[in-house]
Amino acid sequence: MFFGESPEAVITLVKAGFGLAVMPRLLTPPDPELVLRPLAGVEPLSFGMYYKSRRATRWRRQLVGRTRRNPSGQEEEK
């Protein structure tokens, strides 16, 4: 079992063939070399966000907007 310091380090280990990773969907960018499989039969994990509203960055606005639209992290119905 390996533990990574960052999502990027974990993804690098997976791509190098060291196994698989269990990661939140939020931390798994689309990558044609990787296969994303949701875990079945697992309760959703709750989390919270704290931030200073006066200093909104584009990245944080996108993150908050995505979690408000789809808090489950599951694929949206099309």
Secondary structure, 3 states (H helix, E strand, C coil): CCCCCCHHHHHHHHHCCCCCCCCCHHHCCCCCCCCCCCCCCCCCCCCCCCCCHHHCCHHHHHHHHHHHHCCCCCCCCC
